[in-house]
Amino acid sequence: MRINGSIKNSKNLSPVKGAKVELGIDNIENYVILSDEKGQFDYQTEGKPGIVNINVEKDGYEPKSQSYRIDKPELKISIVIDEKKPGPDKIEDKEIDEIIITPPEIELREEIEPEEDKWSIRKFLSINANKVVSFLMDQVAEYRKRRGEDREIEALKKKLTLYKENSKYMTTEREDYEKTIGELEKKLGSTYVSENTYVNWNLDKIRPLKSAFKIEVWVEEAGSAGKRDIQRIPKQKPSKVYHVGDKINLFFRSEKDCYLNLWNFGTSGKLTVLFPNALFEDNFIKANKTYSIPGEDYPFDYILSGPAGNEKVKAIAAIDKFNLIDLTHKKGEIFTVSRSASRDITVAAKTIETKVETKEWKGWSEDMIEIKVE
């Protein structure tokens, strides 16, 4: 049975993107999907004809519920929702197991940032100037590989090389340094110097010179047992292409007792701390035990919501207890979503570097997988 339709604004009948559409079919099947940029949603159920209850929620709009009887192979509907009237929001207290919770990549929120808060690589100079230069050097190399040499870009790169080799210029010639970075950022363009590029670059760079032990994270379609024997099967990156709407499970396992941080950098550009979380605040995991998100203690399905692209899941584990990103769980939410993915990942990378240099960590390891979503 196919259920599809559209979500529209009651004022002007414009499409509503990112509305959470919950489908309850005969009180047996329950699915959560999102409306796309055209306000449309589409779901194929294996269920039989019956009653489908549809609940629609979206920040800034009044929730709406409707019921339909499915007696044909396809149900096509149009749901119109009203914008909320200005006034104080009322939050009802509920037990956590009564709340339908979706991972952050399922629930998209439209947040318009002020003009001055737009992402810029220059904002991160105070956190780690050397890392900014290394990032830009790599992006110049990538640009040259794909598009050939450019005299202006090469000239700007030479100036950055001077700053990298003599760090005092970063303070004595700060204004000129920032101007050089701004010119290079503008010249390379968003393809090479965007927030997503910067975060992905950092995620790739967070690796120990030598892993202290084996830690592994992998993904399988929902319903899989996930009992991979990491002692015998070598690390394998997922080759399967997933699609928006697919349900998946994330599995992770370590060969030693350790403390784990598990991050998801999704195709929407959000960095989410999957572990630890509101249900498991202690990030200690036992050796040779397979853990899953979602698992028996998680009251939701993990659905790939899109947009299309490559998601990354990064596992960082250490013998010593640690947390790399400040965790603030909002009421009714299991996972913490970074307010500034680029800033948080920069701070986390710097924290790791400091812990390694000061030998504060006895040993650490990492693993990362990439999930291709179409």
C-alpha positions in Angstrom: 0.0 0.0 0.0 1.4 3.4 -1.0 0.6 6.5 1.1 1.6 9.9 -0.4 0.5 13.5 -0.4 1.5 17.0 0.4 1.6 19.4 3.4 0.6 23.0 2.7 0.3 26.3 4.5 -3.3 27.3 5.1 -2.5 31.0 4.4 -1.2 30.7 0.8 -1.2 27.0 0.1 2.6 27.1 -0.2 4.4 23.8 0.5 5.7 23.1 4.0 9.1 21.6 4.1 10.4 19.4 6.9 7.0 18.7 8.5 7.1 15.5 10.6 4.4 13.1 9.3 3.6 10.2 11.6 1.7 7.4 10.0 -0.1 4.9 12.3 -1.7 2.0 10.4 -4.3 0.0 12.2 -2.4 0.7 15.5 0.1 -1.9 14.4 2.6 -0.1 12.1 4.0 3.2 13.0 6.3 5.3 10.8 7.7 8.8 10.9 8.8 10.6 7.6 9.4 14.2 6.6 7.9 16.3 3.9 10.5 17.3 1.2 11.2 20.7 -0.2 8.0 20.6 -2.2 6.0 19.7 0.9 5.5 16.2 -0.3 5.8 12.8 1.5 5.7 9.3 0.2 5.7 5.9 2.0 5.2 2.3 0.8 3.8 0.1 3.5 3.6 -3.7 3.5 0.4 -3.6 5.5 -3.1 -4.6 4.4 -6.0 -2.2 3.7 -7.3 -0.6 6.9 -7.4 2.7 8.8 -4.4 5.0 8.7 -4.0 7.8 11.3 -1.9 10.7 10.2 -0.4 13.2 12.6 1.5 16.3 11.2 3.8 18.4 13.3 6.1 21.3 12.4 7.7 24.1 14.5 5.6 27.3 14.1 2.5 25.4 13.1 -0.5 23.9 14.9 -0.4 20.1 14.9 -3.0 18.3 12.9 -4.4 14.8 12.9 -6.6 13.1 10.3 -7.7 9.5 9.6 -8.4 7.7 6.4 -9.5 4.3 5.3 -7.1 2.6 2.8 -9.2 0.5 0.4 -7.1 1.0 -2.7 -3.4 0.3 -3.6 -2.7 4.0 -3.2 -3.9 6.8 -0.9 -3.1 10.3 -2.1 -4.0 13.2 0.2 -3.4 16.9 0.8 -3.1 18.2 4.3 -3.4 21.9 5.1 -1.9 23.1 8.4 -2.3 26.5 10.2 0.5 28.7 11.5 0.6 29.2 15.2 -0.7 32.4 16.6 1.7 34.5 18.6 1.6 33.7 22.3 3.4 31.8 25.0 4.1 28.1 24.2 2.6 25.6 26.6 4.7 22.5 27.3 3.0 19.5 28.7 4.9 17.2 31.1 5.1 13.7 29.8 7.1 10.6 30.7 9.9 10.0 28.3 8.5 6.7 27.1 5.3 8.5 26.1 7.0 10.8 23.7 7.7 9.8 20.1 11.3 10.7 19.7 13.1 10.9 16.4 16.8 11.2 15.7 17.8 14.8 14.7 18.3 13.8 11.0 14.6 12.9 10.9 13.3 16.1 12.5 14.5 19.1 10.6 14.0 22.6 11.9 14.1 25.7 9.8 16.3 28.2 11.7 17.3 31.5 10.0 20.6 32.7 11.4 21.4 36.4 11.6 23.5 37.8 8.8 26.6 38.3 11.1 26.5 34.6 12.2 27.0 33.2 8.7 29.7 30.7 8.6 33.2 31.9 7.8 36.6 30.2 8.2 38.0 33.4 9.7 35.7 33.0 12.7 37.8 30.0 13.8 41.2 31.7 13.9 41.1 32.3 17.6 40.4 28.6 18.3 43.2 27.1 16.2 44.9 29.3 13.5 47.3 26.6 12.4 44.4 24.2 11.7 42.7 26.9 9.6 45.9 27.2 7.5 46.2 23.4 7.1 42.6 23.2 6.0 43.0 25.9 3.4 46.3 24.4 2.1 44.5 21.1 1.6 41.6 22.8 -0.2 44.0 24.6 -2.5 45.6 21.2 -3.4 42.1 19.8 -4.0 41.2 22.8 -6.2 44.4 22.3 -8.2 43.7 18.6 -8.6 40.3 19.2 -10.0 40.5 22.5 -11.9 44.2 23.1 -12.5 46.5 25.9 -11.2 45.3 29.5 -10.7 47.8 32.2 -10.3 45.8 34.3 -7.8 45.1 31.3 -5.6 48.8 30.2 -5.8 49.9 33.7 -4.7 47.5 33.7 -1.7 48.8 30.2 -0.8 52.3 31.5 -0.7 51.3 34.2 1.8 49.6 31.6 4.0 52.7 29.4 3.8 54.7 32.3 5.3 52.2 32.6 8.2 52.3 28.8 8.8 56.1 28.7 8.9 56.3 31.8 11.2 53.4 31.9 13.6 54.3 35.3 15.0 52.8 36.8 11.8 49.4 35.6 13.0 49.5 38.2 15.8 51.8 40.9 14.4 50.2 41.0 11.0 46.7 39.8 12.0 44.8 42.2 9.8 46.7 41.2 6.7 46.4 37.6 7.7 42.6 37.7 7.9 42.5 39.6 4.7 44.5 36.9 2.9 42.2 34.2 4.3 39.1 36.2 3.2 40.4 36.6 -0.3 41.3 32.9 -0.6 37.9 31.9 0.8 36.1 34.0 -1.8 38.4 32.8 -4.6 37.9 29.1 -3.8 34.2 29.4 -3.3 31.7 27.3 -1.2 32.5 24.1 -3.1 35.9 24.0 -1.3 35.4 26.3 1.7 32.0 25.6 3.3 31.0 24.6 6.8 30.3 21.0 5.6 33.7 20.8 3.9 35.4 22.1 7.0 33.6 19.7 9.4 34.2 16.7 7.1 37.9 17.6 6.8 38.2 17.7 10.6 36.4 14.4 11.0 38.8 12.8 8.5 41.8 14.2 10.3 40.9 13.0 13.8 43.0 9.8 13.8 45.6 8.5 16.2 49.1 7.8 14.9 48.6 4.3 16.3 45.3 2.9 17.5 45.5 1.6 21.1 42.8 -1.0 20.4 40.1 -1.9 17.8 36.9 0.1 17.8 34.3 -0.5 15.1 31.1 1.1 14.0 28.9 -0.1 11.1 25.4 0.2 9.7 22.8 -2.3 8.7 19.2 -2.2 7.6 16.8 -2.2 10.5 16.0 -5.8 11.6 19.6 -7.1 11.2 21.1 -8.8 14.2 24.3 -6.9 13.9 26.4 -9.7 15.5 29.6 -9.1 13.6 32.7 -10.8 15.1 35.3 -8.0 14.9 38.0 -10.5 16.0 37.8 -12.4 12.7 36.1 -10.1 10.1 38.2 -7.1 8.9 36.7 -3.6 9.0 34.4 -3.1 6.0 32.9 0.1 4.9 29.3 0.0 3.8 29.1 -0.3 0.0 25.3 -0.3 -0.1 23.5 2.8 -1.2 20.6 3.8 1.1 17.6 5.9 0.2 15.7 8.6 2.0 13.1 6.8 4.1 15.2 3.7 4.7 15.3 2.5 8.3 18.8 1.6 9.6 20.5 0.5 12.8 24.0 1.7 13.9 26.1 -0.9 15.6 29.4 -0.3 17.5 31.8 -2.6 19.4 35.2 -2.4 21.0 37.8 -5.1 21.8 38.5 -3.3 25.2 36.5 -1.7 27.9 36.5 2.0 27.0 34.6 5.3 26.9 33.0 6.2 23.6 31.9 9.3 21.8 29.7 8.6 18.7 28.9 11.4 16.4 26.7 11.7 13.3 27.4 14.4 10.7 24.3 14.2 8.6 23.4 15.4 5.1 21.5 18.3 6.5 24.8 19.6 8.0 23.9 18.9 11.6 26.4 17.3 14.0 24.6 15.1 16.5 26.1 13.3 19.6 24.5 9.9 19.4 26.4 8.5 22.4 26.4 9.3 25.3 22.8 10.5 25.3 19.8 11.1 27.6 19.2 7.4 28.0 22.8 6.4 28.4 24.6 9.4 30.1 27.6 7.2 31.0 29.6 6.6 27.9 31.4 3.5 29.2 31.1 0.4 27.0 32.2 -3.2 27.7 34.7 -5.1 25.7 33.4 -7.4 22.9 29.8 -6.4 23.4 27.7 -5.2 20.4 25.7 -2.1 21.0 22.9 -0.7 18.8 21.2 2.6 18.1 18.3 2.2 18.1 18.1 -0.8 20.4 15.5 -2.1 22.8 15.8 1.0 25.0 15.3 3.5 22.2 11.6 4.3 21.5 11.9 5.2 17.8 13.0 4.0 14.3 16.1 5.5 12.8 15.0 6.7 9.4 17.2 8.4 6.8 15.5 11.6 6.1 17.8 13.3 3.6 18.6 15.4 1.8 20.6 13.1 -0.5 24.4 13.0 0.2 27.0 11.3 2.3 26.4 11.0 6.1 29.4 10.2 8.4 29.4 8.4 11.7 32.5 8.9 13.8 33.5 6.8 16.8 36.2 8.0 19.2 37.1 5.8 22.1 39.6 6.1 24.9 40.6 4.2 28.0 40.1 7.3 30.1 36.7 8.9 30.7 36.0 11.9 28.5 33.4 13.9 26.6 34.5 16.1 23.7 31.3 18.1 23.2 29.2 19.7 25.9 26.0 17.8 26.3 22.7 19.7 26.9 19.7 17.5 26.6 16.4 19.3 26.0 13.2 18.0 27.5 11.9 15.1 25.5 15.0 14.7 23.4 17.5 11.8 23.6 20.3 13.2 21.5 22.3 16.5 21.7 22.4 18.5 18.4 25.4 20.8 18.0 24.4 24.5 17.8 27.6 25.1 15.7 28.9 22.0 14.1 32.1 23.7 12.8 33.0 25.3 16.1 32.2 22.2 18.2 34.2 19.9 15.9 37.1 22.4 16.0 37.1 22.5 19.8 36.9 18.7 20.0 39.8 18.2 17.6 41.9 20.7 19.6 40.9 18.9 22.8 42.1 15.6 21.4 45.4 17.1 20.3 46.0 18.6 23.7 45.2 15.4 25.5 47.6 13.5 23.2 50.4 16.1 23.6 50.1 16.1 27.4 49.8 12.3 27.5 46.5 12.8 29.4 45.1 9.9 27.5 46.7 6.5 28.0 45.5 5.4 24.5 42.7 6.1 22.1 41.2 4.8 18.8 38.7 5.8 16.2 36.6 4.5 13.4 34.4 6.2 10.8 31.8 5.1 8.2 30.2 6.9 5.4 26.6 6.3 4.5 25.6 7.2 0.9 22.0 8.4 0.8 20.1 8.9 -2.5 
